[in-house]
Amino acid sequence: MAREVDLEALSAALAAGGVVVDVREPGEYLAGHVPGARLMPLSALAGRIGELPAGRPVYVICASGNRSLTAADRMSGAGIDAYSVASGTSGWARTGRPLVTGPHATAA
């Protein structure tokens, strides 16, 4: 089972240059995402998992934490040091942290 981190851990990881992957669909991502998060929809993960960095933690986020758990499990099974972010982008926004809107970036 994937490991889970809270929003404070994600914030610290971002400040340290951590890799954040958003596994929501493009429309959700465009509407608002964590600054620096790269888009890699869960629906495309199997074909793109090789794009993830080896040897670095990857923080996986979705809307609420459900899809990110699934994605982090898959990533961990492929040897990626993956962490699911509890509360997701919704929790990030609820705590007053900034969101970025607009065009998406591709994964790590």
C-alpha positions as CSV (number, residue, x, y, z in Angstrom):
1,M,0.0,0.0,0.0
2,A,1.2,3.5,-0.8
3,R,2.5,5.8,1.8
4,E,0.5,9.0,2.5
5,V,1.7,12.4,3.5
6,D,-0.1,15.5,4.6
7,L,-0.3,19.0,3.0
8,E,2.5,20.3,5.2
9,A,4.8,17.6,4.0
10,L,3.9,18.5,0.4
11,S,4.5,22.1,1.0
12,A,8.0,21.4,2.4
13,A,8.7,19.1,-0.5
14,L,7.7,21.8,-3.0
15,A,9.9,24.4,-1.2
16,A,12.8,21.9,-1.5
17,G,12.2,21.4,-5.3
18,G,10.3,18.1,-4.9
19,V,8.6,16.4,-7.8
20,V,4.7,16.6,-7.7
21,V,2.6,14.7,-10.2
22,D,-1.1,15.5,-10.6
23,V,-3.1,12.5,-11.7
24,R,-6.4,14.2,-12.4
25,E,-7.7,14.7,-15.9
26,P,-6.6,17.7,-18.0
27,G,-9.8,19.7,-17.5
28,E,-9.5,19.4,-13.7
29,Y,-5.8,20.4,-13.8
30,L,-6.5,23.4,-16.0
31,A,-9.1,24.6,-13.5
32,G,-6.5,24.8,-10.7
33,H,-3.5,22.9,-9.6
34,V,-0.7,23.0,-7.1
35,P,2.1,25.2,-8.3
36,G,4.8,23.1,-9.9
37,A,2.6,20.0,-10.3
38,R,3.1,18.1,-13.5
39,L,0.1,16.5,-15.2
40,M,0.1,12.7,-15.6
41,P,-3.6,11.6,-15.7
42,L,-4.3,8.3,-13.9
43,S,-5.8,7.1,-17.1
44,A,-2.5,7.4,-18.9
45,L,-0.2,6.4,-16.0
46,A,0.6,2.9,-17.2
47,G,2.1,4.2,-20.5
48,R,4.0,7.1,-18.9
49,I,5.4,5.7,-15.6
50,G,8.8,5.5,-17.2
51,E,8.9,9.3,-17.3
52,L,9.1,9.5,-13.5
53,P,12.5,10.1,-11.9
54,A,14.2,7.1,-10.2
55,G,15.8,7.7,-6.9
56,R,13.7,10.8,-6.0
57,P,10.5,11.0,-4.0
58,V,7.4,11.7,-6.1
59,Y,4.4,13.3,-4.5
60,V,1.2,12.3,-6.1
61,I,-1.9,14.5,-5.9
62,C,-5.5,14.4,-7.2
63,A,-8.7,16.1,-6.1
64,S,-9.2,14.4,-2.7
65,G,-6.6,11.7,-2.3
66,N,-8.4,8.7,-3.8
67,R,-6.8,8.6,-7.3
68,S,-3.5,9.6,-5.9
69,L,-3.5,6.5,-3.6
70,T,-4.1,4.3,-6.6
71,A,-1.4,6.0,-8.6
72,A,1.1,6.0,-5.8
73,D,0.5,2.2,-5.4
74,R,1.2,1.6,-9.1
75,M,4.3,3.8,-9.0
76,S,5.6,2.1,-5.9
77,G,5.1,-1.3,-7.7
78,A,7.3,0.1,-10.5
79,G,10.1,1.0,-8.1
80,I,9.2,4.7,-7.7
81,D,9.5,6.3,-4.3
82,A,5.9,7.6,-4.4
83,Y,3.8,9.3,-1.7
84,S,0.0,10.0,-2.0
85,V,-1.0,13.5,-0.7
86,A,-3.9,13.2,1.7
87,S,-6.7,15.8,1.1
88,G,-5.5,16.5,-2.4
89,T,-5.9,19.7,-4.4
90,S,-9.2,20.4,-2.7
91,G,-7.5,20.3,0.7
92,W,-4.7,22.5,-0.6
93,A,-7.2,25.1,-1.7
94,R,-9.3,24.9,1.4
95,T,-6.2,25.8,3.5
96,G,-5.7,29.0,1.5
97,R,-2.7,27.8,-0.4
98,P,-2.3,29.1,-4.0
99,L,-3.5,27.3,-7.1
100,V,-2.3,27.9,-10.6
101,T,-4.8,27.8,-13.5
102,G,-4.2,27.4,-17.2
103,P,-2.1,25.2,-19.5
104,H,-0.7,22.0,-18.2
105,A,2.9,20.8,-18.0
106,T,3.8,17.2,-18.6
107,A,5.2,14.9,-16.0
108,A,8.6,15.1,-14.4
